[in-house]
Amino acid sequence: MLDTALAGAAERIQSCLDTALAEAEPGPVTDGMAYATRGGKRLRGFLVLETARLHGVPAGQAAWAATSIETLHAYSLVHDDLPCMDDDDLRRGQPTVHVKWDEATAVLVGDALQTLAFACLARPDCAPDPARRIDLIASLARAAGIHGMVLGQAQDMEAGRAGRPLTLDEVIGLQRNKTGALIRWSAEAGPRLAGADPAALGAYAHALGLAFQIADDVQDVEGDAAETGKRVGKDEGAGKATFVGLLGLDGAKARAAALVDEAIAALAPYGHRAETLRQVARFVIARKS
């Protein structure tokens, strides 16, 4: 059932992407944008659509916020894969953008995807109330920038130069910024669209984001590149501090399971209506890609 729901959300997001990219000037950058946003589970966009549904926001409206987070996430992956960052040549089973084109094109593709994210949120059909559009734009800017994802990436790079292993608390703080901030924004987007309190879904996403990252660390140890669509074993090879390295494989899995229970508990105010989000929490530590 969750697979069907994810596929339906992905189709809705793709329709918005097609509309947005059809308005762009044809060329390598536009081609790269389409390429970089292709595939994947689109879990963040799904969280936007599902939390919007919980608050009575029409799917056609929420789809633009879902598309926004997917374009911004895609930008982060394009830049993260660059030789000056993580230097990856495989993403979702395909050559990364700088490998398929070149580094300069990849930088521009990432830049364009980032700005497209905010253009999606600025559309009147995203939210008729301008105040809600501004709230979405401001909150995403904070989650994506030096108070969120960019801060986390900077902390990750600094950790590599620190000359000492990070503590567990430092890794948790880093990952809450680098990975968790966008997941949290995704879960809070539904209530923001409705003008409702995002606290419960923020708590859900807080736990979900850490569980997601721990699952990534476990995949890097146990996974297969053919299944994950990206290189595995790279964190250990780079000497990065990970949850697996700090907690051990079994300890990391146990911590992820506990975080899933925490995320599920945060959904109590929504009762049975949040069953799909409970399935998502279980899915993040069972996924293979």
BAFI-3210 file (N, C-alpha, C; in Angstrom, 3 decimals, decimal comma, padded with zeros to 6 digits):
// residues 289
n [1|2|3|4|5|6|7|8|9|10|11|12|13|14|15|16|17|18|19|20|21|22|23|24|25|26|27|28|29|30|31|32|33|34|35|36|37|38|39|40|41|42|43|44|45|46|47|48|49|50|51|52|53|54|55|56|57|58|59|60|61|62|63|64|65|66|67|68|69|70|71|72|73|74|75|76|77|78|79|80|81|82|83|84|85|86|87|88|89|90|91|92|93|94|95|96|97|98|99|100|101|102|103|104|105|106|107|108|109|110|111|112|113|114|115|116|117|118|119|120|121|122|123|124|125|126|127|128|129|130|131|132|133|134|135|136|137|138|139|140|141|142|143|144|145|146|147|148|149|150|151|152|153|154|155|156|157|158|159|160|161|162|163|164|165|166|167|168|169|170|171|172|173|174|175|176|177|178|179|180|181|182|183|184|185|186|187|188|189|190|191|192|193|194|195|196|197|198|199|200|201|202|203|204|205|206|207|208|209|210|211|212|213|214|215|216|217|218|219|220|221|222|223|224|225|226|227|228|229|230|231|232|233|234|235|236|237|238|239|240|241|242|243|244|245|246|247|248|249|250|251|252|253|254|255|256|257|258|259|260|261|262|263|264|265|266|267|268|269|270|271|272|273|274|275|276|277|278|279|280|281|282|283|284|285|286|287|288|289]
n.u [000,824|001,923|003,892|002,322|001,120|003,395|004,240|002,094|002,287|004,775|004,220|002,485|004,176|006,041|004,507|004,199|006,893|007,425|005,801|007,023|009,650|009,149|008,769|011,266|014,336|015,481|018,308|021,621|021,641|018,928|018,305|019,942|018,728|016,285|017,245|018,527|016,418|015,067|013,699|014,261|012,756|011,284|010,579|010,526|008,871|006,571|006,023|005,246|002,844|001,309|001,134|-000,186|-002,614|-003,596|-004,383|-006,399|-005,702|-005,876|-004,609|-003,672|-002,850|-000,945|000,953|002,763|004,356|005,451|006,889|008,713|010,392|011,535|013,002|014,828|016,123|017,242|019,054|020,846|021,977|023,233|025,245|026,526|027,648|029,771|033,270|034,714|033,382|031,841|032,633|031,353|030,478|028,213|024,721|021,551|021,778|022,739|025,098|026,519|025,648|027,828|029,533|028,147|027,756|029,568|031,672|031,134|028,603|027,161|027,297|025,761|023,331|022,618|022,387|020,245|018,177|017,887|016,939|014,591|013,082|012,155|010,716|008,618|007,249|006,409|004,336|000,951|-000,876|000,216|-000,297|-003,086|-003,152|-001,044|000,541|000,967|002,439|004,768|005,592|006,200|008,305|010,199|010,670|011,692|014,003|015,464|015,714|017,221|019,578|022,256|021,417|020,587|020,634|022,977|024,653|024,962|026,356|028,691|029,607|030,111|032,222|034,136|034,513|036,026|038,463|039,166|040,849|040,276|038,033|034,490|032,127|029,233|027,079|027,871|027,774|025,051|024,028|025,144|023,948|021,253|021,102|022,203|020,776|018,331|017,001|015,665|013,911|012,347|011,193|009,637|007,714|006,451|005,314|002,683|000,867|001,685|000,792|-001,886|-002,166|-001,906|-000,791|002,474|003,794|003,507|004,021|006,525|007,962|007,659|009,100|011,592|012,563|012,296|014,084|016,636|016,530|016,421|018,966|020,628|019,860|020,914|023,646|023,889|023,260|025,500|027,376|026,298|025,017|024,446|025,793|024,302|021,743|021,374|021,993|024,110|027,555|028,886|030,309|031,861|031,958|033,410|035,808|036,524|037,002|034,982|032,957|030,389|027,075|027,127|029,844|030,177|028,268|028,268|027,176|024,843|024,010|023,454|021,315|019,439|019,136|017,990|015,551|014,376|014,065|012,187|009,980|009,656|009,006|006,550|005,027|004,756|002,754|000,334|-001,744|-003,126|-004,383|-005,908|-005,794|-003,247|-001,950|-000,560|001,729|002,890|003,593|005,517|007,541|008,368|009,237|011,580|013,732|013,789|014,182|015,999|017,233]
n.v [-001,210|001,243|001,520|001,952|004,388|006,028|005,907|007,157|009,744|010,451|010,591|012,770|014,814|014,706|015,630|018,337|019,086|018,687|020,670|022,990|022,824|022,909|025,542|026,581|027,665|025,703|023,481|022,405|022,836|022,834|020,277|018,837|019,445|018,112|015,520|015,219|015,267|012,996|009,821|007,971|007,760|009,937|010,737|012,940|014,779|013,241|013,232|015,901|015,944|014,023|014,992|017,328|016,308|015,308|017,634|018,627|019,938|020,474|018,078|018,917|021,496|021,192|019,824|021,536|022,504|020,067|019,490|021,540|020,857|018,560|019,464|021,073|019,225|017,638|019,465|019,633|017,099|017,024|018,969|017,888|015,618|016,520|016,738|018,394|018,067|015,354|013,760|011,785|009,333|008,010|007,941|007,081|004,854|005,817|007,729|010,518|014,059|015,755|013,932|012,977|015,329|017,979|019,592|022,362|022,615|021,004|022,502|024,733|023,463|022,596|025,128|026,200|024,417|024,870|027,546|027,173|025,751|027,692|029,275|027,571|027,528|030,138|030,350|031,253|029,116|027,350|028,170|029,976|032,106|034,761|035,149|032,606|031,483|033,008|032,209|029,494|029,808|031,252|029,466|027,249|028,345|028,744|026,083|024,991|026,421|028,164|027,705|025,152|022,641|023,414|024,248|021,767|020,355|021,848|021,371|018,667|018,659|020,068|018,303|016,354|017,568|017,875|016,246|014,498|011,974|012,421|012,940|011,053|012,792|014,995|013,967|013,425|016,055|017,166|015,580|016,107|018,615|018,365|016,259|015,987|018,496|019,160|017,032|017,501|019,981|019,103|017,458|019,324|020,996|020,474|021,199|023,899|024,842|024,745|026,541|025,595|024,194|023,016|021,382|018,646|017,119|018,049|016,928|014,251|014,187|014,918|012,661|010,841|011,764|011,291|008,511|007,873|008,705|007,006|004,598|004,999|004,959|002,319|001,020|001,782|000,127|-002,484|-002,599|-003,049|-001,850|-002,160|-002,345|-000,057|002,001|003,692|004,363|002,178|001,708|003,944|005,806|004,678|004,344|006,973|007,733|008,813|009,832|007,843|006,602|003,842|003,360|004,490|003,288|000,635|-002,015|-003,509|-001,944|000,482|-000,245|-000,889|001,613|003,047|001,677|002,338|005,077|005,089|004,108|006,298|008,288|007,310|007,435|010,189|010,764|010,381|012,377|012,419|010,043|007,214|008,277|008,864|006,596|005,989|007,591|006,335|003,957|004,967|005,666|003,137|002,182|003,656|002,476|000,030|000,173|-000,324|001,428]
n.w [000,000|000,826|-001,115|-003,384|-002,714|-002,550|-005,202|-006,486|-005,421|-006,435|-009,158|-009,235|-008,380|-010,439|-012,555|-011,879|-011,968|-014,691|-015,776|-014,709|-015,760|-018,453|-018,879|-018,907|-020,510|-023,186|-023,027|-021,874|-019,044|-018,276|-019,182|-017,458|-015,022|-015,268|-015,412|-012,918|-011,143|-011,602|-010,791|-007,680|-004,363|-003,641|-001,086|000,653|-000,669|-000,628|002,115|002,431|000,910|002,265|004,916|004,363|003,456|005,879|007,025|005,504|003,139|-000,321|-002,661|-005,161|-004,651|-002,591|-003,991|-005,226|-003,148|-002,422|-004,730|-004,602|-002,370|-003,354|-005,576|-004,264|-002,639|-004,657|-005,786|-003,622|-003,659|-006,172|-005,837|-003,591|-004,653|-006,153|-007,165|-005,376|-003,055|-001,902|-003,958|-005,755|-008,197|-008,883|-008,695|-007,682|-009,272|-011,668|-013,694|-011,980|-012,142|-012,776|-013,899|-016,117|-017,578|-017,008|-014,520|-014,233|-015,438|-013,681|-011,303|-012,071|-012,628|-010,053|-008,797|-010,262|-009,658|-006,932|-006,862|-008,279|-006,449|-004,629|-006,338|-006,945|-004,486|-004,397|-006,153|-006,758|-006,852|-005,097|-002,502|-001,692|000,136|000,626|002,925|003,915|001,867|002,098|004,624|004,123|002,275|003,817|005,941|004,586|003,498|005,834|006,755|004,714|004,590|006,269|008,810|008,778|006,506|004,954|007,017|008,302|006,308|006,233|008,825|008,580|006,730|008,200|010,269|009,068|009,026|011,602|013,058|015,058|016,313|016,013|018,656|019,767|020,295|018,779|016,175|016,005|016,169|013,842|011,806|012,221|011,201|008,544|007,221|008,583|008,697|006,267|006,075|008,297|007,583|005,464|006,698|008,268|006,442|005,601|007,833|007,882|005,411|005,944|007,950|010,529|013,716|013,700|015,526|016,481|014,193|013,664|015,777|015,134|012,682|013,585|014,962|012,872|010,916|012,047|012,290|009,596|008,708|010,198|009,081|006,527|007,151|007,981|005,590|004,140|005,141|004,976|002,547|-001,025|-004,014|-006,335|-005,382|-003,775|-005,515|-005,348|-004,425|-001,931|001,349|001,428|003,497|005,633|004,319|003,944|006,472|008,040|010,820|011,916|012,745|012,875|013,249|015,770|017,427|016,788|014,603|015,349|017,501|016,223|014,592|016,583|017,762|015,651|015,397|017,858|017,505|015,452|016,864|018,542|016,697|015,758|018,095|018,340|016,588|017,774|018,286|015,874|015,519|013,902|011,383|010,687|009,825|007,458|007,689|009,835|008,624|006,891|008,700|009,558|007,159|006,513|007,817|006,729|004,037|000,946|-000,683]
ca.u [000,000|002,791|004,528|001,340|000,978|004,631|004,235|001,110|002,852|005,863|003,612|001,953|005,335|006,620|003,662|004,581|008,244|007,309|005,232|008,024|010,794|008,694|008,846|012,684|015,043|016,122|019,763|022,224|021,261|017,555|018,391|020,530|017,712|015,349|018,000|018,817|015,174|014,436|013,893|014,241|011,463|010,611|009,999|010,274|007,654|005,457|005,688|004,473|001,500|000,582|000,803|-001,210|-003,884|-004,060|-004,919|-007,451|-005,189|-006,003|-003,355|-003,207|-002,177|000,236|001,936|003,824|005,288|006,154|007,859|009,748|011,378|012,249|014,004|015,883|016,879|018,039|020,187|021,824|022,672|024,117|026,422|027,202|028,380|030,877|034,613|035,164|032,616|031,985|033,251|030,663|030,220|026,989|023,570|020,326|022,138|023,133|026,215|026,158|025,507|029,141|030,127|027,402|028,057|030,861|031,511|030,490|027,179|026,573|027,117|024,622|022,118|022,265|021,921|018,919|017,209|017,643|016,059|013,278|012,348|011,463|009,728|007,441|006,517|005,872|003,192|-000,336|-001,565|000,796|-001,089|-003,761|-002,845|000,366|001,258|001,384|003,540|005,960|006,010|006,838|009,581|011,133|011,032|012,557|015,307|016,163|016,036|018,190|020,762|023,291|020,803|020,109|021,380|024,316|025,416|025,311|027,411|029,918|030,059|030,636|033,533|035,028|034,822|037,098|039,731|039,294|041,955|039,797|036,705|033,359|031,337|027,887|026,253|028,274|027,240|023,597|023,794|025,503|022,964|019,970|021,171|022,493|019,698|017,064|016,308|014,742|012,842|011,442|010,405|008,668|006,613|005,749|004,733|001,230|000,223|001,972|-000,135|-003,231|-002,151|-002,070|000,394|003,292|004,630|003,471|004,705|007,932|008,533|007,701|010,188|012,846|012,984|012,366|015,294|017,787|016,388|016,758|020,418|021,218|019,626|021,910|024,938|023,840|023,362|026,870|028,136|025,698|024,318|025,047|025,637|023,243|020,464|021,274|022,150|025,239|028,686|028,795|031,610|032,661|032,129|034,531|037,017|036,859|037,266|033,908|032,268|029,028|026,365|027,610|031,163|030,091|027,361|028,309|026,088|023,621|023,592|022,860|019,995|018,558|018,841|017,048|014,243|013,841|013,652|010,935|008,932|009,470|008,280|005,172|004,356|004,455|001,570|-000,868|-002,868|-003,821|-005,107|-005,778|-005,607|-001,815|-001,385|000,427|002,968|003,492|004,230|006,722|008,567|008,897|009,876|012,891|014,819|013,715|014,436|017,273|017,799]
ca.v [000,000|002,413|001,638|002,554|005,794|006,706|006,023|008,184|011,051|010,717|010,998|014,131|015,701|014,737|016,496|019,720|019,287|018,823|022,002|024,013|022,752|023,294|027,004|026,963|027,686|024,407|023,482|021,432|023,027|022,335|018,818|018,339|019,566|016,998|014,301|015,156|015,088|011,758|008,640|008,130|007,515|011,228|010,603|014,251|015,281|012,439|013,729|017,134|015,611|013,258|015,868|018,245|015,558|015,256|018,946|019,031|020,756|019,719|017,531|019,732|022,656|020,731|019,258|022,500|022,472|018,786|019,645|022,440|020,165|017,593|020,170|021,526|018,020|017,256|020,404|019,282|015,885|017,388|019,638|016,969|014,633|017,158|016,347|019,208|017,688|013,917|013,158|010,546|009,201|007,233|008,399|006,412|003,892|006,509|008,661|011,803|015,117|016,247|012,882|012,920|016,568|018,457|020,207|023,670|022,387|020,475|023,625|025,522|022,648|022,711|026,502|026,388|023,621|025,554|028,699|026,664|025,353|028,850|029,697|026,703|027,975|031,480|030,276|031,386|027,836|026,604|028,586|031,230|033,148|035,153|034,995|031,203|031,286|033,619|031,325|028,321|030,228|031,602|028,273|026,407|029,014|028,455|024,649|024,641|027,262|028,102|027,234|023,791|021,693|023,906|024,157|020,369|019,999|022,505|020,627|017,394|018,934|020,456|017,094|015,658|018,271|018,105|015,470|013,660|011,445|013,130|012,235|010,713|014,008|015,838|013,357|013,656|017,457|017,332|014,948|016,817|019,730|017,977|015,433|016,135|019,782|019,116|016,080|018,192|020,952|018,354|017,016|020,499|021,788|020,293|022,150|025,288|025,166|024,889|027,512|024,834|024,008|021,921|020,818|017,178|016,578|018,385|015,905|013,039|014,302|014,994|011,274|010,185|012,182|010,573|007,105|007,838|008,784|005,775|003,583|005,253|004,480|000,858|000,644|001,986|-001,029|-003,754|-002,513|-003,410|-000,707|-002,447|-002,096|001,301|002,953|004,587|003,650|001,810|001,604|005,157|006,534|004,076|004,637|008,388|007,973|009,630|009,348|007,420|005,941|002,469|003,408|004,869|002,423|-000,731|-002,290|-003,873|-000,788|001,461|-000,753|-000,751|003,047|003,420|001,118|003,144|006,356|004,837|004,073|007,685|009,000|006,809|007,967|011,604|010,864|010,061|013,313|012,227|008,783|006,272|009,002|008,973|005,260|006,007|008,146|005,266|003,055|005,647|005,540|001,772|002,013|004,294|001,615|-001,234|000,421|-000,774|002,481]
ca.w [000,000|000,862|-002,431|-004,286|-002,339|-002,954|-006,663|-006,846|-005,084|-007,382|-010,430|-009,069|-008,339|-011,781|-013,385|-011,569|-012,505|-016,152|-016,029|-014,389|-016,663|-019,792|-018,935|-018,916|-021,790|-023,448|-023,028|-020,967|-017,646|-018,138|-019,314|-016,220|-013,974|-015,456|-015,109|-011,486|-010,384|-012,044|-009,956|-006,230|-003,706|-003,436|000,241|001,233|-001,303|-000,125|003,454|002,245|000,445|003,275|006,045|003,853|003,464|007,262|007,401|004,572|002,031|-001,571|-003,183|-006,270|-004,075|-001,850|-004,920|-005,535|-002,023|-002,535|-005,820|-004,099|-001,540|-004,185|-006,377|-003,383|-002,280|-005,830|-005,837|-002,593|-004,098|-007,290|-005,288|-002,680|-005,462|-006,863|-006,711|-004,246|-001,867|-001,628|-005,147|-006,125|-009,631|-009,076|-007,905|-008,140|-010,299|-012,900|-013,500|-011,387|-013,151|-013,241|-014,732|-017,386|-018,286|-016,502|-013,202|-014,324|-015,684|-012,451|-010,382|-012,543|-012,437|-008,644|-008,555|-010,864|-008,894|-005,662|-007,070|-008,698|-005,250|-004,068|-007,340|-006,767|-003,298|-004,637|-007,060|-006,065|-006,728|-003,979|-001,339|-002,059|001,111|000,485|004,192|004,036|000,920|002,694|005,715|003,519|001,690|004,892|006,710|003,762|003,430|007,094|006,803|003,671|004,614|007,296|010,050|008,565|005,679|004,628|008,260|008,502|005,352|006,690|010,002|008,083|006,148|009,287|011,033|008,372|009,269|013,045|013,614|016,158|016,012|016,606|019,659|019,321|020,301|017,648|014,954|016,023|015,814|012,428|010,932|012,350|010,256|007,164|006,677|009,291|008,547|005,133|006,406|009,223|006,829|004,661|007,551|008,797|005,350|005,574|008,735|007,491|004,331|006,519|009,037|011,763|014,556|013,171|016,584|016,544|013,018|013,829|016,655|014,305|011,710|014,342|015,158|011,572|010,217|012,595|011,892|008,170|008,554|010,718|008,046|005,480|007,638|007,954|004,178|003,666|005,603|004,569|001,269|-002,304|-004,914|-007,310|-004,714|-003,269|-006,605|-005,091|-003,850|-000,527|001,996|001,232|004,757|006,354|003,563|004,131|007,891|008,611|012,007|011,591|013,838|012,950|013,843|017,180|018,182|016,304|013,670|016,081|018,291|015,308|014,203|017,740|017,934|014,596|015,749|018,955|016,926|014,737|017,897|018,993|015,638|015,745|019,278|018,122|015,724|018,553|018,127|014,602|015,548|012,778|010,127|010,400|009,639|006,367|008,224|010,646|007,657|006,407|009,737|009,506|005,844|006,382|008,286|006,004|002,614|000,405|-001,536]
c.u [000,861|003,473|003,593|001,180|002,203|004,666|003,262|001,620|003,955|005,320|003,090|003,089|005,963|005,818|004,000|005,975|008,212|006,788|006,291|009,173|010,415|008,763|010,290|013,263|015,699|017,650|020,296|021,797|019,847|017,530|018,936|019,564|016,717|016,001|018,175|017,573|014,458|014,716|013,886|012,843|010,622|009,880|009,672|009,013|006,426|005,035|004,888|003,030|000,686|000,217|-000,206|-002,577|-004,465|-004,719|-005,922|-007,003|-005,275|-004,649|-002,796|-002,472|-000,875|001,335|003,059|004,825|006,094|007,215|009,019|010,813|012,157|013,289|015,154|016,756|017,774|019,245|021,264|022,619|023,654|025,393|027,209|028,066|029,614|032,240|035,109|034,420|032,825|032,564|032,655|030,401|028,949|025,912|022,314|020,602|022,584|024,353|025,734|026,234|026,862|029,871|029,457|027,647|029,476|030,609|030,784|028,984|026,495|026,350|025,887|023,308|021,662|021,729|020,492|017,845|016,886|016,683|014,667|012,442|011,546|010,443|008,460|006,588|005,868|004,646|001,888|-001,081|-000,911|000,017|-001,745|-003,422|-001,364|001,167|001,747|002,500|004,841|006,491|006,723|008,217|010,604|011,586|011,916|013,945|016,119|016,602|017,152|019,529|021,675|022,726|020,367|021,064|022,805|025,214|025,870|026,414|028,740|030,488|030,689|032,041|034,551|035,439|035,964|038,462|040,051|040,443|041,569|038,425|035,617|032,708|029,960|026,999|026,598|027,749|025,729|023,294|024,073|024,394|021,575|019,941|021,250|021,342|018,343|016,296|015,303|013,610|011,843|010,584|009,307|007,463|005,807|005,043|003,215|000,519|000,525|001,040|-001,533|-003,302|-002,341|-000,741|001,211|004,039|004,665|004,222|006,184|008,641|008,664|008,921|011,547|013,417|013,183|013,668|016,537|017,737|016,794|018,272|021,107|021,047|020,602|023,285|024,999|023,962|024,782|027,772|027,624|025,199|025,149|024,780|024,522|021,875|020,308|021,369|023,260|026,358|028,428|030,207|032,427|032,900|033,308|035,838|037,478|037,147|036,206|033,350|030,822|028,389|026,841|028,980|031,128|029,295|027,535|027,094|024,787|023,104|022,928|021,461|018,997|018,169|017,836|015,643|013,593|013,349|012,357|009,777|008,622|008,676|006,812|004,393|003,951|003,195|000,269|-002,013|-003,686|-004,568|-004,867|-005,512|-004,134|-001,162|-000,334|001,752|003,655|004,208|005,517|007,856|009,186|009,693|011,310|014,020|014,785|014,100|015,831|017,933|017,358]
c.v [001,265|002,615|002,305|004,037|006,602|006,926|007,094|009,578|011,430|011,183|012,428|015,152|015,819|015,638|017,969|020,030|019,501|020,205|023,080|024,010|023,091|024,808|027,500|026,926|026,324|024,531|022,499|021,597|022,503|020,813|018,198|018,408|018,412|015,680|014,131|014,909|013,790|010,628|008,960|007,901|008,778|011,240|011,953|014,875|014,533|012,910|015,034|016,805|014,918|014,127|016,941|017,567|015,503|016,557|019,495|019,916|019,940|019,286|018,372|020,972|022,235|020,218|020,239|022,604|021,177|018,849|020,526|021,689|019,134|018,280|020,642|020,350|017,577|018,176|019,994|018,044|016,188|018,034|018,713|015,963|015,210|016,717|017,145|018,883|016,196|013,130|011,789|010,515|008,422|007,745|007,772|005,480|004,498|007,389|009,970|012,906|015,595|015,205|012,855|014,173|017,022|019,203|021,542|023,529|021,882|021,579|024,441|024,766|022,741|024,087|026,693|025,604|024,286|026,738|028,269|026,258|026,527|029,425|028,860|027,167|029,343|031,482|030,436|030,064|026,925|026,902|029,916|032,396|033,520|034,961|033,562|030,879|031,841|032,748|030,087|028,669|030,508|030,372|027,339|027,033|028,722|026,987|024,284|025,333|027,065|027,753|025,775|022,965|022,160|023,885|022,715|019,912|020,614|021,788|019,296|017,592|019,280|019,247|016,319|016,292|018,399|017,344|014,634|013,118|012,280|012,277|011,913|011,954|014,923|015,274|013,562|015,092|017,733|016,789|015,567|018,038|019,234|017,212|015,785|017,411|019,760|018,121|016,743|019,217|020,231|017,949|018,186|021,294|021,665|021,225|023,611|025,734|025,449|025,958|026,859|024,698|022,815|021,119|019,293|016,564|016,950|017,361|014,574|013,072|014,354|013,588|010,565|010,509|011,468|009,092|006,925|007,829|007,535|004,652|003,755|004,723|002,948|000,358|000,771|000,818|-002,322|-003,782|-002,963|-002,265|-000,919|-002,175|-000,641|002,351|003,952|003,760|003,337|001,656|002,866|005,896|005,998|004,401|006,070|008,721|008,808|008,987|009,039|006,785|004,492|002,429|003,681|003,885|000,946|-000,997|-002,613|-002,703|000,275|001,028|-000,602|000,709|003,512|002,911|001,917|004,502|006,212|004,782|005,484|008,491|008,595|007,368|009,431|011,814|010,626|011,060|013,096|010,894|007,923|006,972|009,086|007,614|005,237|006,570|007,148|004,264|003,662|005,490|004,146|001,548|002,543|003,406|000,240|-001,086|-000,051|000,283|003,836]
c.w [000,000|-000,478|-003,433|-004,003|-002,742|-004,464|-007,125|-006,560|-006,065|-008,723|-010,351|-009,071|-009,721|-012,706|-013,144|-012,112|-014,010|-016,525|-015,824|-015,392|-018,102|-019,979|-019,051|-020,324|-022,020|-023,454|-022,013|-019,513|-017,397|-018,258|-018,031|-015,058|-014,061|-015,055|-013,597|-010,637|-010,743|-011,055|-008,477|-005,674|-003,577|-002,092|000,856|000,641|-000,834|001,262|003,373|001,884|001,532|004,477|005,623|003,867|004,873|007,698|006,377|003,439|000,747|-002,128|-004,320|-005,807|-003,398|-002,775|-005,235|-004,394|-002,042|-003,625|-005,378|-003,309|-002,354|-005,064|-005,486|-002,926|-003,439|-005,990|-004,844|-002,991|-005,229|-006,764|-004,358|-003,433|-006,144|-006,316|-005,502|-002,959|-001,596|-002,804|-005,473|-007,622|-009,939|-008,146|-008,507|-009,318|-011,610|-012,638|-012,884|-012,453|-013,655|-014,080|-016,105|-018,226|-017,905|-015,203|-013,261|-014,556|-014,422|-011,422|-010,777|-012,401|-010,983|-008,297|-009,057|-010,123|-007,564|-005,855|-007,527|-007,492|-004,692|-005,052|-007,223|-005,591|-003,503|-005,542|-006,275|-005,916|-005,698|-002,703|-001,682|-001,132|001,004|001,767|004,376|003,048|001,490|003,822|005,178|002,970|002,786|005,660|005,900|003,629|004,685|007,144|005,835|003,835|005,811|008,663|009,937|007,734|005,363|005,873|008,498|007,568|005,762|007,912|009,590|007,506|007,234|010,119|010,399|008,596|010,761|013,683|014,806|015,775|016,680|017,680|019,085|019,277|019,134|016,340|014,873|015,611|014,348|011,531|011,061|011,442|008,812|006,514|007,280|009,008|007,402|005,373|007,349|008,475|006,042|005,492|008,100|007,710|005,311|006,531|008,396|006,364|004,866|007,597|010,392|012,499|014,043|014,234|016,568|015,371|013,016|014,705|015,916|013,380|012,388|014,544|013,824|010,851|010,721|012,235|010,437|007,978|009,081|009,701|006,893|005,890|007,617|006,519|003,660|004,073|004,984|003,136|000,082|-003,269|-005,929|-006,716|-004,321|-004,365|-006,372|-004,478|-002,381|000,030|001,946|002,549|005,551|005,647|003,736|005,583|008,569|009,876|011,635|012,814|013,991|013,616|015,338|018,024|017,867|015,434|014,388|016,907|017,433|014,884|015,353|017,966|016,882|014,913|016,873|018,451|016,130|015,735|018,397|017,960|015,628|016,929|019,091|017,292|016,473|018,373|016,860|014,526|014,322|011,453|009,727|010,149|008,522|006,846|009,153|009,741|007,115|007,424|009,729|008,218|005,834|006,885|007,607|004,547|002,224|-000,487|-001,046]
res [m|l|d|t|a|l|a|g|a|a|e|r|i|q|s|c|l|d|t|a|l|a|e|a|e|p|g|p|v|t|d|g|m|a|y|a|t|r|g|g|k|r|l|r|g|f|l|v|l|e|t|a|r|l|h|g|v|p|a|g|q|a|a|w|a|a|t|s|i|e|t|l|h|a|y|s|l|v|h|d|d|l|p|c|m|d|d|d|d|l|r|r|g|q|p|t|v|h|v|k|w|d|e|a|t|a|v|l|v|g|d|a|l|q|t|l|a|f|a|c|l|a|r|p|d|c|a|p|d|p|a|r|r|i|d|l|i|a|s|l|a|r|a|a|g|i|h|g|m|v|l|g|q|a|q|d|m|e|a|g|r|a|g|r|p|l|t|l|d|e|v|i|g|l|q|r|n|k|t|g|a|l|i|r|w|s|a|e|a|g|p|r|l|a|g|a|d|p|a|a|l|g|a|y|a|h|a|l|g|l|a|f|q|i|a|d|d|v|q|d|v|e|g|d|a|a|e|t|g|k|r|v|g|k|d|e|g|a|g|k|a|t|f|v|g|l|l|g|l|d|g|a|k|a|r|a|a|a|l|v|d|e|a|i|a|a|l|a|p|y|g|h|r|a|e|t|l|r|q|v|a|r|f|v|i|a|r|k|s]
***
